[in-house]
Amino acid sequence: MLNKSGIFKADYATPKQILADPNLQFSVGCLVPTSIGNSATTVKAGTPIHIDLNNINTACKKVDNSTVFANAVLLHDVDVSNGQANGTALIFGFVDLNKVDTTTQTTLKTALSNASATKLITLVNYNG
């Protein structure tokens, strides 16, 4: 077995899962800027975002429901304490609202109820 200095193993906690069914989803990688965090160090899973599907190398934008509309949802919590970070943007899927904190639930419901928001993400209250 290869064991050189500088190579290490790290164990991390399992990321928060917000999907009602992980098999029924489509997601892409995205860049999450610190501006989405509202001075918080972690952007929560379930946060509505807007990504440029023609160029996913550009940072996602914060949804304001007047000029920027939701076309994706952050699939996992993203730590932005050290600046822009990688995240996962849910494009299609079923989000279990019971797995999203109450503040993010309100933001998510408001963003996805807008007529210009994506209709590919469905919010469900799943208890099973």
C-alpha positions as CSV (number, residue, x, y, z in Angstrom):
1,M,0.0,0.0,0.0
2,L,1.2,3.4,-0.9
3,N,1.9,5.6,2.2
4,K,3.9,8.7,1.6
5,S,4.1,11.7,3.8
6,G,1.6,14.4,2.8
7,I,-1.1,11.8,2.0
8,F,-3.7,11.5,4.7
9,K,-7.2,10.2,5.2
10,A,-9.9,12.5,6.7
11,D,-13.4,11.5,7.8
12,Y,-16.2,14.0,7.5
13,A,-19.8,13.9,8.6
14,T,-22.4,12.8,6.0
15,P,-23.8,15.8,4.2
16,K,-27.4,16.8,5.0
17,Q,-29.8,15.1,2.6
18,I,-32.9,17.2,1.7
19,L,-34.3,15.0,-1.1
20,A,-37.5,13.0,-0.7
21,D,-36.0,10.4,-3.1
22,P,-32.3,10.7,-4.0
23,N,-32.8,8.5,-7.1
24,L,-35.2,11.1,-8.7
25,Q,-32.9,14.1,-9.1
26,F,-30.6,15.8,-11.4
27,S,-27.9,18.2,-10.2
28,V,-24.8,20.0,-11.3
29,G,-21.8,21.5,-9.6
30,C,-21.8,25.2,-8.9
31,L,-19.8,27.9,-7.4
32,V,-21.3,29.5,-4.3
33,P,-20.1,33.1,-3.5
34,T,-20.0,34.5,0.0
35,S,-22.6,37.1,-0.9
36,I,-25.3,34.4,-0.8
37,G,-24.5,33.6,2.8
38,N,-25.8,37.0,4.2
39,S,-22.7,37.3,6.4
40,A,-23.2,33.7,7.6
41,T,-20.4,31.2,7.2
42,T,-22.6,28.4,5.9
43,V,-25.2,28.6,3.1
44,K,-27.9,26.2,4.0
45,A,-29.2,23.3,2.0
46,G,-32.4,24.2,0.3
47,T,-31.4,27.8,-0.4
48,P,-32.9,28.9,-3.8
49,I,-30.2,30.1,-6.3
50,H,-29.9,31.1,-9.9
51,I,-27.2,29.4,-12.0
52,D,-26.2,30.2,-15.6
53,L,-26.9,26.8,-17.2
54,N,-24.9,27.9,-20.3
55,N,-21.8,28.5,-18.2
56,I,-21.7,26.7,-14.8
57,N,-18.2,28.0,-14.2
58,T,-19.7,31.4,-13.2
59,A,-20.8,31.8,-9.6
60,C,-24.5,31.4,-8.8
61,K,-26.6,34.4,-7.9
62,K,-28.8,35.1,-4.9
63,V,-32.5,35.0,-5.7
64,D,-34.4,38.3,-5.2
65,N,-37.7,37.4,-6.9
66,S,-37.8,40.6,-8.9
67,T,-34.9,40.4,-11.3
68,V,-33.2,37.1,-10.4
69,F,-35.4,34.0,-10.2
70,A,-34.8,30.6,-8.8
71,N,-33.8,27.9,-11.3
72,A,-32.0,25.6,-8.8
73,V,-31.7,24.8,-5.1
74,L,-28.5,24.1,-3.1
75,L,-28.5,20.4,-2.4
76,H,-26.1,20.5,0.6
77,D,-24.8,23.0,3.1
78,V,-21.8,25.0,1.7
79,D,-19.1,26.5,4.0
80,V,-18.2,30.0,2.6
81,S,-16.2,31.1,5.6
82,N,-13.0,31.1,3.4
83,G,-14.6,32.7,0.3
84,Q,-16.3,31.3,-2.7
85,A,-16.8,27.5,-2.4
86,N,-18.0,24.6,-4.5
87,G,-21.6,23.4,-4.1
88,T,-24.2,21.2,-5.8
89,A,-27.2,22.8,-7.5
90,L,-30.4,20.7,-7.7
91,I,-32.0,21.3,-11.2
92,F,-34.7,18.7,-11.0
93,G,-36.0,16.8,-7.9
94,F,-38.3,16.5,-5.0
95,V,-37.2,18.4,-1.8
96,D,-38.5,17.1,1.5
97,L,-39.5,20.2,3.5
98,N,-39.2,18.3,6.8
99,K,-35.4,18.1,6.1
100,V,-35.0,21.9,5.5
101,D,-34.8,24.4,8.4
102,T,-37.8,26.7,8.9
103,T,-36.0,29.9,7.8
104,T,-34.8,28.3,4.6
105,Q,-38.3,26.7,4.1
106,T,-39.9,30.1,4.0
107,T,-37.3,31.5,1.5
108,L,-37.6,28.4,-0.7
109,K,-41.4,28.4,-0.8
110,T,-41.4,32.1,-1.7
111,A,-38.8,31.7,-4.4
112,L,-40.4,28.7,-6.0
113,S,-43.9,30.2,-5.9
114,N,-42.8,33.0,-8.2
115,A,-44.2,32.6,-11.7
116,S,-40.8,33.0,-13.3
117,A,-39.1,30.4,-11.1
118,T,-38.4,26.8,-12.2
119,K,-41.2,24.3,-12.1
120,L,-38.8,21.3,-12.1
121,I,-38.3,21.3,-8.3
122,T,-41.2,20.0,-6.3
123,L,-41.6,20.6,-2.6
124,V,-43.1,17.8,-0.6
125,N,-43.8,17.0,3.1
126,Y,-42.6,13.4,3.3
127,N,-42.8,11.5,6.6
128,G,-41.8,8.0,5.5
